[in-house]
Amino acid sequence: MDRGETGNVITVLEIDLESEIARDMSSDTGPRAVTVDTINPKVLKCEYAIRGEIAMHAQHLQQELQLKQSSLPFDEVLALCDHPSLLDKDETCSVFSADAISRAWRIVDSIPGKAVGAYSHSQGIKACRDDIAAGISERDGYPADPENIFLTDGASPGVHMMMQLLIRSEKDGIMCPIPQYPLYSASIALHGGSLIPYYLNERTGWGLAVPDLKQQLTLARSAGINVRALVVINPGNPTGQVLSEENQRDVVQFCKDEGLVLLADEVYQENIYAENKKFNSFKKTAWSMGYDDKDICLVSFHSISKGYYGECGRRGGYMEVIGFDSDVKDQLYKVASVNLCSNVPGQILMSLVMNPPKSGDESYELFSAEREAILSSLARRAKNLAQALNKLEGVTCNEAEGAMYLFPCLQLPKRALKAAEAVGMVPDTFYARKLLDSTGIVVVPGSGFGQVPGTWHFRTTILPLEEKLPGIISRLTAFHEQFMAEFRD
């Protein structure tokens, strides 16, 4: 999960930076067994802007300043699962809530060896998959089968597994939104496929138009590309839109009619801020249309990294795989088995996300209050930051209906474009680099997500602490005014 951290000098608006950058410390004593000329060219083709040039430069500055990042809260249930001997102690009842103790007993009893350090089933612990399936059923109003659940180390490995399954050569294409989360373009490149872009409409709040999907599909097929799947990110990353139920129904029908696998990235399903919008899973939408697993192939991804929980470093996620023949699912299980299993603490946390405390549980009141406080604060931050960005000269920004990001459009002066060209930078990277060097504020250039040619954007999170956001906005505003004055035509 992208987190905002603030310090005396640097404000990380856009990304949790790695603890260090790996550097090649090799000597020149002889020929190297591996060089950039001899590695897989698909790796060179792959790009991942979230951890790209701007983030690496921010990391360098952060190392120089020796800033420390805060730790994450430790979940009661996970603490008990990590130390199951606590479950037998009388004093545990005075420290942990009764429902946390009950959950921990149930989970520990289902783990082979009764320890989180043991391997699990390659799809994940059965009790965790049961809880996740129950959570999906409660959310959607339609049954879910634990055998369709694959637990993963965050949502990203699930995406990679599906790309491995679907992509056979560069003649296999995956339709992706532009702008898109670069995981998809990177994964498609690594697995040797072709990305088929479809552009979201910024003027309509980053709307998804099915006629545009049909046009891009036709163009790809006419070029000899076998289009296998459609990726939809809802709520959107980096764009923050929440699809209407009508729009989702159109997408489901499109995938059914065209024989495409629907890959639904739904990791921000808890993050809805627009009063007139709500989250509907694509499974719920398809089933409400009268379809089931005999009619459509659908894979939905979820994660513990987002929402109100944000346990991104613990790496937990799942994918629900629907509509695939049993022999295909056997092959998917084989791919999962290559990695043995996802980490067990992540599995436990994912099951807790999908099966949170219920009314009547001892911990429910505290859980409910914390959840509401976090989501309400995120909604305020999203609104306040969008308003501030829209006050800047040459900047337009759609409000975030959901997710955790804003993706403002920059109308940069021609002199700025020429200055960027002179130093070999893309214009929005040039802007982001100057912003970082001047203020310590980190954003990701829009070119890393894809954008309509000739337009420039950046992605910023809404995650800095609410009480520190006014100061960040002030620094950003002052920088932008200075930048525009320096490069004004």
QUIPESUL-V861621 format. One record per backbone hydrogen bond with DSSP energy under -1.0 kcal/mol. CO is the residue of the C=O (numbers start at 1). NH is the residue of the N-H. E is the energy in kcal/mol with one decimal. If there is no record, write none. Layout:
BEGIN
CO&NH&E  CO&NH&E
END
This chain:
BEGIN
5&12&-2.8  10&7&-1.4  11&13&-1.2  11&442&-1.3  12&5&-1.3  35&38&-1.4  35&39&-1.0  40&43&-1.5  40&44&-1.0  41&45&-1.9  42&46&-1.3  48&51&-1.4  49&52&-2.1  52&56&-2.7  53&57&-2.2  54&58&-2.3  55&59&-2.2  56&60&-1.9  57&61&-2.1  58&62&-2.7  59&63&-2.5  60&64&-1.9  61&65&-1.8  62&66&-1.1  62&67&-1.4  75&79&-2.5  76&80&-2.1  77&81&-2.3  78&82&-2.7  79&83&-1.5  83&86&-2.3  84&87&-1.4  85&88&-1.1  86&89&-1.5  89&92&-1.1  90&93&-1.1  91&94&-1.2  92&95&-1.4  92&96&-2.9  97&101&-2.0  98&102&-2.3  99&103&-2.4  100&104&-2.4  101&105&-2.4  102&106&-2.0  103&107&-2.4  104&108&-3.1  105&109&-2.4  107&110&-1.1  108&111&-1.1  111&114&-2.6  115&118&-1.8  121&124&-1.4  123&151&-3.0  125&129&-2.4  126&130&-2.5  127&131&-2.0  128&132&-2.3  129&133&-2.6  130&134&-2.3  131&135&-2.2  132&136&-2.5  133&137&-2.4  134&138&-2.3  135&139&-2.3  136&140&-2.8  137&141&-2.6  145&148&-2.3  146&149&-1.5  148&321&-2.8  150&319&-2.0  152&154&-1.9  152&317&-1.5  155&159&-1.7  156&160&-2.4  157&161&-2.5  158&162&-2.1  159&163&-2.2  160&164&-2.5  161&165&-1.9  162&166&-2.4  163&167&-2.6  169&172&-2.1  171&226&-3.6  172&194&-2.4  173&228&-3.1  174&196&-2.8  175&231&-3.1  176&198&-2.1  178&200&-2.6  181&184&-2.1  182&186&-2.5  183&187&-2.6  184&188&-2.6  185&189&-2.1  186&190&-2.6  187&191&-1.9  188&193&-2.6  189&192&-1.2  194&174&-2.4  196&176&-2.2  198&178&-2.2  201&206&-1.8  201&207&-1.6  202&205&-1.5  207&201&-2.4  209&213&-1.4  210&214&-2.5  211&215&-2.1  212&216&-2.5  213&217&-2.5  214&218&-2.4  215&219&-2.3  216&220&-2.3  217&221&-2.5  218&222&-2.3  219&223&-1.0  220&225&-2.5  221&224&-1.6  225&227&-1.0  226&173&-2.1  228&261&-2.3  229&175&-2.9  230&263&-3.0  232&265&-2.7  236&240&-1.5  240&401&-1.7  240&402&-1.8  241&236&-2.6  244&248&-2.3  245&249&-2.2  246&250&-1.9  247&251&-2.0  248&252&-2.6  249&253&-2.4  250&254&-2.2  251&255&-2.5  252&256&-2.4  253&257&-2.8  254&258&-2.2  255&260&-2.3  261&230&-2.8  262&299&-2.8  263&232&-2.4  264&301&-2.6  265&234&-2.4  266&269&-1.3  268&271&-1.6  270&272&-1.3  271&403&-1.9  274&277&-1.6  281&285&-2.2  282&286&-2.7  283&287&-2.8  284&288&-2.3  286&291&-1.9  287&290&-1.6  292&295&-2.1  292&296&-1.2  297&262&-2.5  298&322&-2.9  299&264&-3.1  300&320&-2.1  301&266&-1.8  302&318&-1.9  304&311&-2.2  306&310&-2.6  310&312&-1.6  316&304&-2.2  317&152&-2.6  318&302&-2.3  319&150&-2.5  320&300&-1.8  322&298&-2.4  325&329&-2.3  326&330&-1.9  327&331&-1.3  328&332&-2.1  329&333&-2.6  330&334&-1.8  331&335&-2.0  332&336&-2.3  333&337&-2.3  334&338&-1.2  337&340&-1.9  339&341&-2.7  343&347&-1.7  344&348&-2.4  345&349&-2.3  346&350&-2.2  347&351&-2.0  348&352&-1.8  349&353&-2.3  350&354&-1.7  358&361&-2.6  361&364&-1.2  363&367&-2.5  364&368&-3.2  365&369&-2.0  366&370&-2.4  367&371&-2.6  368&372&-2.3  369&373&-2.2  370&374&-2.3  371&375&-2.4  372&376&-2.4  373&377&-1.9  374&378&-2.3  375&379&-2.0  376&380&-2.0  377&381&-2.6  378&382&-2.6  379&383&-2.0  380&384&-2.7  381&385&-2.5  382&386&-1.9  383&387&-2.2  384&388&-1.9  385&389&-2.4  386&390&-2.2  389&392&-1.4  392&395&-1.8  394&411&-2.7  396&409&-3.2  401&273&-3.4  401&274&-1.8  404&462&-1.5  406&460&-2.2  408&458&-1.2  409&396&-1.7  413&417&-1.8  414&418&-2.4  415&419&-2.1  416&420&-2.4  417&421&-2.1  418&422&-2.1  419&423&-1.0  420&425&-2.8  421&424&-1.3  426&430&-2.5  427&431&-2.2  428&432&-2.2  429&433&-2.7  430&434&-2.0  431&435&-2.4  432&436&-2.3  433&437&-2.6  434&438&-2.2  435&439&-2.3  436&440&-2.1  440&11&-1.9  444&459&-3.0  445&448&-1.7  446&449&-2.0  449&180&-2.3  452&455&-2.0  456&410&-3.7  457&446&-3.0  459&444&-2.1  460&406&-2.3  465&468&-1.4  468&472&-1.7  469&473&-2.8  470&474&-2.1  471&475&-2.0  472&476&-2.6  473&477&-2.7  474&478&-2.3  475&479&-2.3  476&480&-2.6  477&481&-2.4  478&482&-1.9  479&483&-3.0  480&484&-2.7  481&485&-1.9  482&486&-2.4  483&487&-1.9
END
